């Protein structure tokens, strides 16, 4: 009885020491070197999307305010007021900055896709 319990505890300890990886045969793994990781990090951390959203978020209310102020002008006072001018100025600058940042953001996103495509198109290596 004593020898049998030692064998059982030894077998249990050996079984617990083994690690298993559940591997799916249809899964494809890609290797990435440190240079590619740096490229992914630099390309993925783009601030242009934030600039686009911020500039559009400023431009739209400014243009709405300018249109509202234009509608409130009386027929005898048809001159451009400072409020209308500043709202149109900031709205126009926001739209221009938004368009530029959108173009740069989309270009960076396509570069990001190119880097990932290059990683996926690496030659295949069969694991032993």
RAQUICOR-V707922 format. One record per residue. N is the residue number from 1. RES is the residue in one small letter. PHI is phi in radians with two decimals (* if undefined). PSI is psi in whole degrees, -180 to 180 (* if undefined). Layout:
n:N res:RES phi:PHI psi:PSI
n:N res:RES phi:PHI psi:PSI
//
This chain:
n:1 res:x phi:* psi:-39
n:2 res:x phi:-1.18 psi:-41
n:3 res:x phi:-1.18 psi:-37
n:4 res:x phi:-1.17 psi:-38
n:5 res:x phi:-1.26 psi:-31
n:6 res:x phi:-1.19 psi:-43
n:7 res:x phi:-1.11 psi:-42
n:8 res:x phi:-1.13 psi:-42
n:9 res:x phi:-1.22 psi:-33
n:10 res:x phi:-1.16 psi:-44
n:11 res:x phi:-1.11 psi:-40
n:12 res:x phi:-1.14 psi:-43
n:13 res:x phi:-1.12 psi:-40
n:14 res:x phi:-1.17 psi:-39
n:15 res:x phi:-1.18 psi:-36
n:16 res:x phi:-1.27 psi:-25
n:17 res:x phi:-1.36 psi:-15
n:18 res:x phi:-1.44 psi:140
n:19 res:x phi:-1.90 psi:140
n:20 res:x phi:-2.12 psi:141
n:21 res:x phi:-1.98 psi:123
n:22 res:x phi:-1.48 psi:111
n:23 res:x phi:-1.92 psi:134
n:24 res:x phi:-1.68 psi:121
n:25 res:x phi:-1.10 psi:-27
n:26 res:x phi:-1.46 psi:-4
n:27 res:x phi:-1.32 psi:142
n:28 res:x phi:-2.04 psi:127
n:29 res:x phi:-1.86 psi:145
n:30 res:x phi:-2.08 psi:142
n:31 res:x phi:-1.71 psi:142
n:32 res:x phi:-2.28 psi:130
n:33 res:x phi:-1.56 psi:175
n:34 res:x phi:-1.15 psi:-35
n:35 res:x phi:-1.10 psi:-44
n:36 res:x phi:-1.17 psi:-36
n:37 res:x phi:-1.12 psi:-39
n:38 res:x phi:-1.14 psi:-41
n:39 res:x phi:-1.09 psi:-43
n:40 res:x phi:-1.11 psi:-41
n:41 res:x phi:-1.14 psi:-45
n:42 res:x phi:-1.17 psi:-42
n:43 res:x phi:-1.30 psi:-36
n:44 res:x phi:-1.29 psi:-23
n:45 res:x phi:-1.70 psi:64
n:46 res:x phi:-1.60 psi:134
n:47 res:x phi:-1.61 psi:-5
n:48 res:x phi:-1.19 psi:-31
n:49 res:x phi:-1.13 psi:-41
n:50 res:x phi:-1.16 psi:-38
n:51 res:x phi:-1.13 psi:-42
n:52 res:x phi:-1.06 psi:-50
n:53 res:x phi:-1.13 psi:-37
n:54 res:x phi:-1.18 psi:-45
n:55 res:x phi:-1.19 psi:-38
n:56 res:x phi:-1.20 psi:-36
n:57 res:x phi:-1.15 psi:-25
n:58 res:x phi:-1.55 psi:-39
n:59 res:x phi:-1.18 psi:-44
n:60 res:x phi:-1.10 psi:-48
n:61 res:x phi:-1.12 psi:-35
n:62 res:x phi:-1.12 psi:-42
n:63 res:x phi:-1.19 psi:-39
n:64 res:x phi:-1.10 psi:-42
n:65 res:x phi:-1.12 psi:-40
n:66 res:x phi:-1.12 psi:-43
n:67 res:x phi:-1.15 psi:-38
n:68 res:x phi:-1.15 psi:-42
n:69 res:x phi:-1.16 psi:-36
n:70 res:x phi:-1.15 psi:-36
n:71 res:x phi:-1.23 psi:-26
n:72 res:x phi:-1.48 psi:-9
n:73 res:x phi:-1.14 psi:139
n:74 res:x phi:-1.40 psi:165
n:75 res:x phi:-1.17 psi:-28
n:76 res:x phi:-1.51 psi:-22
n:77 res:x phi:-1.93 psi:81
n:78 res:x phi:-1.72 psi:17
n:79 res:x phi:-1.49 psi:155
n:80 res:x phi:-1.28 psi:124
n:81 res:x phi:-1.58 psi:167
n:82 res:x phi:-1.11 psi:-38
n:83 res:x phi:-1.10 psi:-45
n:84 res:x phi:-1.13 psi:-44
n:85 res:x phi:-1.07 psi:-47
n:86 res:x phi:-1.17 psi:-39
n:87 res:x phi:-1.13 psi:-41
n:88 res:x phi:-1.16 psi:-40
n:89 res:x phi:-1.11 psi:-52
n:90 res:x phi:-1.20 psi:-34
n:91 res:x phi:-1.14 psi:-44
n:92 res:x phi:-1.15 psi:-44
n:93 res:x phi:-1.12 psi:-38
n:94 res:x phi:-1.12 psi:-40
n:95 res:x phi:-1.18 psi:-43
n:96 res:x phi:-1.08 psi:-47
n:97 res:x phi:-1.11 psi:-37
n:98 res:x phi:-1.11 psi:-43
n:99 res:x phi:-1.13 psi:-45
n:100 res:x phi:-1.10 psi:-47
n:101 res:x phi:-1.18 psi:-32
n:102 res:x phi:-1.13 psi:-43
n:103 res:x phi:-1.11 psi:-45
n:104 res:x phi:-1.16 psi:-40
n:105 res:x phi:-1.08 psi:-45
n:106 res:x phi:-1.14 psi:-36
n:107 res:x phi:-1.14 psi:-43
n:108 res:x phi:-1.11 psi:-38
n:109 res:x phi:-1.16 psi:-37
n:110 res:x phi:-1.20 psi:-35
n:111 res:x phi:-1.11 psi:-39
n:112 res:x phi:-1.08 psi:-44
n:113 res:x phi:-1.12 psi:-35
n:114 res:x phi:-1.16 psi:-42
n:115 res:x phi:-1.09 psi:-44
n:116 res:x phi:-1.15 psi:-39
n:117 res:x phi:-1.10 psi:-40
n:118 res:x phi:-1.11 psi:-38
n:119 res:x phi:-1.15 psi:-42
n:120 res:x phi:-1.21 psi:-27
n:121 res:x phi:-1.61 psi:11
n:122 res:x phi:-1.10 psi:154
n:123 res:x phi:-1.10 psi:145
n:124 res:x phi:-1.43 psi:145
n:125 res:x phi:-2.24 psi:124
n:126 res:x phi:-1.50 psi:129
n:127 res:x phi:-1.30 psi:141
n:128 res:x phi:-1.24 psi:*
//
